[in-house]
Amino acid sequence: MPEMKASLSQQFNTNLTRVQPTPIRTFDYKASKIPEIVKLTLGEPDFNVPEVAKEAAIDSIKDNDSHYSAGSGTPALRTAISHYLKDRYDLDYDAETEIAVTIGATEAIYASLFAIINKGDQVLIPTPTFPLYESVVNLLGGEAINIDTSANNFVLSPEMLKQALADHDHVKAIVLNYPSNPTGVTYSADQLKALADVLADTNLIVIADEIYSELIYGGHHTSIAKFIPGQTVVLNGASKSGAMTGYRIGFMAAPAELMKRLGMVHSIMITSPSDPAMAAAIPVFDSEAGKQATLDMKDAYEKRRDYIVAALQKLGFTVATPHGAFYVFAKLPADQGTDDVKFATRLAEEGKVAVIPGSYFGDGGEGFLRLSYATSMENIKLAVERIKTMLGK
């Protein structure tokens, strides 16, 4: 096997030194090697892709739908997304000029931040949160400003936002992820309106990652774009609501003038998404069968959530019932200390249950564990029994 020429070690983008391998994937990879491990680690729906999506993909392949599409996605899918945003969240985006189909929400995150950030620009990121945001900001030469929300039940308040703006003078954007990975916390319309009132007086661009918007329990998702559409980029996709993580279909929605810039980055990155994958996503976004499939998944997730929250509380964990996504963010029992990495490692090695340490999600996550209930009830019950055994209860 070839070895890289040693002197090439100085030839790379220096920003790469600011980016660390994602600890979530690293921890999951190591835990996966443990025999008979029960995994509550990744945000990977255990459901199959809805039949209506499979049929649409098959039809696309049989119809020889195998050529370059428009860089922003097929008109049919962009139209479906436009209808979806209007039907679910009362948002108005033009399919031709204000929506771009991306390779999952991950590409949408990168493309939107790339279009915004110059060297030294600051991006506000409420934490705990998905660590990819900070990694992308660092890779682009920006500065991530973490705002620890743990003292306010993991909700960014207008006061926290005002303080962060007062303390930093090169803020270009803010990333809001709701419902949240890892906490499952989401924002009410009133909470978003209060944040929007602060942001409306600034030139900040709001990156609203709403990939879990369809997984809201006991309420309805509101987008901050409802209040400040002129400065918001909405990110979403089919991965979570349609259990289509492998199809890699996400999207960005923003005002046309803003989308021009985002679209430039997007088109250079990928040329265009896959035709069969886009065909599969159309009925997920814009059919009654697709909508019902998502609702059926959500009902199952809610039952799992209720079970695991109650079970963990009985074992001494402090757990607030999450109102979105499919994660529980559990604080370690008082007698287990606050070293979440140590506890999660021991739980994997001795208890045969894999979870993700809360500290991997940034400030405010120390002493917590993230448990994904995007797995079967059988696995969840087995994991709870193993945790109970390890704790000696």
C-alpha positions in Angstrom: 0.0 0.0 0.0 1.3 3.5 -0.8 2.6 5.8 1.9 2.1 9.6 1.6 5.3 11.5 0.9 6.3 12.8 4.4 6.9 16.4 3.3 3.2 16.6 2.2 2.2 16.9 5.8 2.6 20.7 5.6 0.5 21.1 2.4 -3.0 20.8 3.9 -5.6 23.5 4.8 -4.5 24.7 8.2 -8.2 24.9 9.3 -8.2 21.1 9.3 -6.2 21.2 12.5 -9.2 22.9 14.2 -11.5 20.0 13.4 -11.6 16.9 15.4 -13.2 13.5 14.4 -16.7 13.4 15.6 -16.7 11.7 19.0 -20.2 10.4 18.5 -19.2 8.2 15.6 -15.9 7.3 17.2 -17.7 6.1 20.4 -20.4 4.3 18.4 -17.7 2.5 16.3 -15.9 1.3 19.4 -19.0 0.2 21.2 -20.3 -1.6 18.1 -17.4 -4.1 18.4 -18.6 -5.2 21.8 -20.5 -8.6 21.5 -24.2 -8.5 22.2 -24.2 -4.7 22.6 -27.6 -2.9 22.6 -27.2 0.4 20.8 -29.1 3.6 21.7 -26.5 5.7 20.1 -27.2 7.1 16.6 -30.2 9.0 15.2 -31.0 6.3 12.8 -34.7 5.4 12.4 -35.3 1.7 12.7 -38.3 1.9 10.4 -38.2 0.9 6.7 -38.7 3.5 4.0 -42.4 4.0 3.3 -43.8 1.8 0.5 -44.9 4.8 -1.5 -41.4 6.1 -1.5 -39.9 2.7 -2.6 -42.4 2.5 -5.4 -41.6 6.0 -6.6 -37.8 5.1 -6.6 -38.4 1.9 -8.6 -40.6 3.7 -11.1 -37.8 6.3 -11.5 -35.3 3.6 -12.3 -37.6 1.7 -14.7 -38.3 5.0 -16.5 -34.5 5.4 -17.0 -34.5 8.5 -14.9 -30.7 8.5 -14.8 -29.5 11.8 -16.1 -28.3 15.1 -14.6 -31.1 17.0 -13.0 -31.2 20.7 -12.3 -28.6 21.5 -9.7 -31.2 22.7 -7.2 -33.2 19.5 -7.7 -36.0 18.3 -9.9 -38.9 20.8 -10.4 -41.2 18.0 -9.2 -39.4 17.6 -5.9 -39.0 21.3 -5.3 -42.7 21.8 -5.9 -43.5 19.0 -3.4 -41.3 20.6 -0.8 -43.0 24.0 -1.4 -46.4 22.3 -0.9 -45.0 20.5 2.2 -43.8 23.8 3.8 -47.1 25.5 3.2 -49.2 22.6 4.3 -47.3 21.8 7.5 -45.9 25.1 8.6 -47.7 27.8 6.6 -44.4 28.9 5.0 -44.4 30.3 1.5 -41.4 29.5 -0.7 -41.2 29.6 -4.5 -40.2 26.2 -5.8 -38.2 27.6 -8.7 -36.1 30.3 -6.9 -36.3 29.7 -3.1 -35.7 26.0 -2.6 -32.6 23.8 -3.3 -32.4 20.0 -2.8 -29.3 19.0 -1.0 -27.4 15.8 -0.1 -29.1 15.4 3.3 -29.3 18.2 5.8 -25.6 17.8 6.3 -24.7 19.3 3.0 -27.3 22.0 3.6 -25.5 22.9 6.9 -22.1 23.2 5.1 -23.4 25.0 2.0 -25.3 27.6 4.0 -22.4 28.3 6.4 -19.9 28.4 3.6 -21.9 31.1 1.8 -21.9 33.2 4.9 -18.6 32.9 6.7 -15.5 34.9 6.1 -12.3 34.4 8.1 -12.9 35.5 11.7 -16.7 35.7 11.5 -18.5 34.5 14.6 -21.5 32.2 14.7 -23.7 31.8 17.7 -24.5 28.2 18.6 -26.7 27.4 21.6 -25.5 24.2 23.3 -25.7 21.3 24.0 -26.2 20.6 20.3 -25.1 18.6 17.3 -21.3 19.1 17.1 -21.2 19.3 13.3 -22.1 23.0 13.4 -19.0 24.0 15.3 -16.8 21.7 13.2 -18.0 23.3 10.0 -17.5 26.8 11.4 -14.0 26.0 12.4 -13.2 24.4 9.0 -14.3 27.6 7.3 -12.1 29.8 9.4 -14.9 31.2 11.5 -15.3 31.2 15.3 -18.0 29.3 17.0 -19.5 31.1 20.0 -21.2 28.5 22.2 -24.1 29.6 24.4 -24.7 27.2 27.3 -28.5 26.9 27.7 -28.5 24.2 30.4 -29.5 26.7 33.1 -32.7 27.5 31.2 -33.8 23.9 30.6 -31.8 23.9 27.3 -33.8 26.7 25.8 -32.1 29.9 24.4 -33.7 32.9 26.0 -33.8 36.4 24.5 -31.7 37.6 27.5 -29.0 35.0 26.6 -29.1 36.0 23.0 -28.8 39.7 23.8 -25.8 39.1 26.1 -24.0 37.1 23.5 -24.5 39.8 20.9 -23.2 42.4 23.4 -20.1 40.3 24.2 -19.1 39.7 20.6 -18.7 42.2 17.7 -18.2 40.0 14.7 -21.3 37.8 14.8 -22.5 36.9 11.3 -25.1 34.1 12.0 -26.8 32.0 14.5 -27.6 28.3 14.3 -30.9 27.1 15.8 -31.6 23.4 15.9 -35.1 22.5 17.1 -36.4 20.0 18.0 -33.0 19.6 19.4 -30.4 16.9 19.0 -29.5 15.9 21.7 -32.1 17.1 24.2 -35.3 16.7 22.4 -36.3 20.2 23.5 -38.2 22.4 21.1 -39.5 26.0 21.1 -43.0 27.2 21.3 -44.3 29.9 18.9 -44.1 32.5 21.7 -40.4 31.6 22.5 -39.5 31.8 18.8 -41.3 35.1 18.5 -39.3 36.5 21.4 -36.0 35.4 19.8 -37.1 36.8 16.4 -37.9 40.2 18.0 -34.2 40.4 19.1 -32.8 39.1 15.8 -35.0 41.4 13.6 -32.9 44.3 14.8 -29.7 42.7 13.6 -28.2 41.6 10.3 -27.6 38.1 11.5 -28.6 35.2 9.2 -30.5 32.5 11.0 -29.7 28.9 10.1 -32.8 27.1 11.3 -32.1 23.3 11.3 -35.6 21.8 11.5 -34.8 18.3 10.4 -36.9 16.9 13.3 -39.9 19.2 12.7 -42.3 16.3 11.9 -41.4 14.6 15.2 -43.2 16.9 17.7 -45.2 15.3 20.5 -48.3 17.0 21.9 -48.1 20.1 19.8 -47.2 21.6 16.4 -43.9 22.8 15.0 -43.4 26.5 14.3 -40.6 27.7 12.2 -38.8 30.9 13.1 -39.1 31.7 9.4 -42.7 32.5 10.2 -41.5 35.6 12.0 -38.3 36.7 10.2 -38.4 35.1 6.8 -36.1 37.7 5.3 -33.1 36.6 7.2 -33.8 32.9 7.8 -32.5 29.8 6.0 -34.7 26.8 6.8 -32.9 23.4 6.6 -34.9 20.2 6.6 -35.2 16.9 4.7 -36.6 13.4 4.5 -34.0 11.5 6.6 -35.8 11.5 9.9 -39.5 12.0 9.0 -39.3 9.5 6.1 -36.7 7.1 7.6 -34.7 7.8 4.5 -31.2 8.5 5.9 -29.5 6.5 3.2 -31.3 8.3 0.4 -29.6 11.6 1.4 -32.3 14.1 0.6 -32.4 17.4 2.4 -33.2 20.9 1.4 -32.6 24.6 2.0 -35.3 27.2 1.7 -34.6 31.0 1.8 -35.5 34.2 0.1 -34.5 34.3 -3.6 -31.6 36.7 -3.2 -30.2 34.7 -0.3 -30.7 31.5 -2.2 -28.6 32.7 -5.1 -25.6 32.7 -2.8 -26.4 29.4 -1.2 -27.1 27.9 -4.6 -23.7 28.9 -5.9 -21.9 26.9 -3.2 -24.4 24.0 -3.5 -24.0 23.6 -7.2 -20.2 23.6 -7.0 -20.3 21.0 -4.3 -22.5 18.3 -5.8 -23.7 19.2 -9.4 -27.1 17.5 -8.6 -28.7 15.0 -6.3 -29.6 11.4 -7.3 -32.7 11.2 -9.5 -34.2 8.0 -8.0 -33.7 9.4 -4.5 -35.4 12.6 -5.3 -38.3 10.7 -6.9 -38.7 8.7 -3.7 -38.8 11.8 -1.6 -41.7 13.4 -3.5 -44.5 11.3 -2.0 -42.9 11.6 1.5 -43.3 15.3 1.3 -46.5 15.6 -0.8 -48.9 12.7 -0.5 -51.4 11.5 2.1 -49.7 8.1 2.2 -46.3 9.7 2.9 -47.8 11.9 5.6 -49.5 8.9 7.3 -46.3 6.9 7.3 -44.6 9.7 9.2 -47.5 9.9 11.6 -47.3 6.2 12.2 -43.6 6.4 13.0 -44.2 9.3 15.3 -46.9 7.4 17.3 -44.4 4.6 17.8 -41.6 7.0 18.9 -44.0 8.6 21.4 -44.7 5.3 23.1 -41.0 4.5 23.3 -40.3 7.9 24.7 -42.9 7.5 27.4 -41.5 4.1 28.4 -37.8 5.1 28.5 -38.4 8.4 30.4 -40.4 6.7 33.1 -37.9 3.8 33.4 -34.9 6.0 33.6 -36.5 8.2 36.2 -37.2 5.1 38.4 -33.5 4.3 38.2 -32.5 7.7 39.5 -31.8 9.6 36.3 -33.1 13.1 36.0 -35.0 13.3 32.8 -37.3 15.9 31.4 -39.8 14.6 28.9 -38.6 15.6 25.5 -41.2 17.1 23.2 -39.5 16.4 19.9 -37.0 14.3 17.9 -36.2 10.8 19.3 -33.6 11.4 22.0 -33.6 11.4 25.8 -31.1 13.6 27.5 -30.7 12.0 31.0 -28.7 13.4 33.9 -26.6 10.8 35.7 -27.9 9.7 39.1 -26.3 11.6 42.0 -24.4 8.5 43.2 -22.8 8.1 39.8 -20.8 11.3 39.7 -20.7 13.6 36.7 -18.1 12.0 34.4 -20.5 11.1 31.6 -17.7 9.7 29.3 -16.5 7.3 32.1 -20.0 6.2 32.9 -20.9 5.6 29.2 -17.7 3.7 28.7 -18.4 1.5 31.7 -22.0 1.0 30.6 -20.9 -0.2 27.2 -18.1 -2.5 28.4 -19.9 -3.9 31.5 -23.5 -3.3 30.9 -23.6 -4.0 27.2 -25.5 -0.8 26.4 -24.2 1.9 24.2 -25.3 5.5 24.7 -23.5 8.8 23.8 -21.9 11.0 26.5 -23.6 14.3 26.9 -20.3 16.3 27.0 -19.8 15.4 23.3 -22.6 17.9 22.5 -20.8 20.9 23.9 -21.1 23.2 26.9 -23.9 22.2 29.3 -23.9 18.5 28.3 -21.5 17.4 31.0 -23.0 14.8 33.4 -25.7 13.8 30.9 -26.2 10.9 28.5 -28.0 11.0 25.2 -30.1 7.9 24.5 -31.7 7.4 21.1 -35.1 5.7 21.1 -35.0 5.3 17.3 -34.9 1.6 17.9 -37.3 -1.1 18.8 -39.2 -1.3 22.0 -37.7 -4.7 22.6 -34.2 -3.2 22.4 -35.2 -0.3 24.7 -36.6 -2.7 27.4 -33.5 -4.8 27.2 -31.3 -1.8 27.5 -33.2 -0.6 30.6 -32.9 -4.0 32.3 -29.1 -4.0 31.6 -28.8 -0.4 33.0 -30.7 -1.5 36.1 -28.5 -4.5 36.6 -25.3 -2.4 36.2 -26.6 0.1 38.8 -27.3 -2.8 41.2 -31.0 -2.0 41.3 
